């Protein structure tokens, strides 16, 4: 299993959890972003800087992910591509995307996008909380535990 992070908008606290988890589990972790990000010195952790542009990080991850890998992303369309490739997708808030829920999540995302583009004020996501961080850490641990079995 390789760990991938759609890192441009990923909260720093989630990246820190992933750095520790990759080191503890001995897994390769790749952060993909449009800008350079600092990562801890480790042979397991690397940063890939993609060219500026819409969805460049998503395209890179989708092109390189393998079945069984885990991708951390809040991007529902990217998560749908990952799930279609028999890999796992996990949101920074701890939601696991899978074949059983990705279609519904993608439909809701598209519906909200249509509302926003027609001028309806939909608001944004709630502020990232300690509960979100804990939910992510717990779900990541569960995914990594299943891998070890």
GILIN-V644166 format. One record per helix or strand. SS is the DSSP state (H for helix, E for strand). FROM is the first residue (numbers start at 1). TO is the last residue. If there is no record, write none. Layout:
BEGIN
SS & FROM & TO
SS & FROM & TO
END
This chain:
BEGIN
E & 3 & 6
H & 12 & 25
E & 29 & 33
E & 45 & 49
H & 56 & 64
E & 70 & 72
H & 76 & 84
E & 88 & 90
E & 96 & 97
H & 102 & 117
H & 130 & 148
END
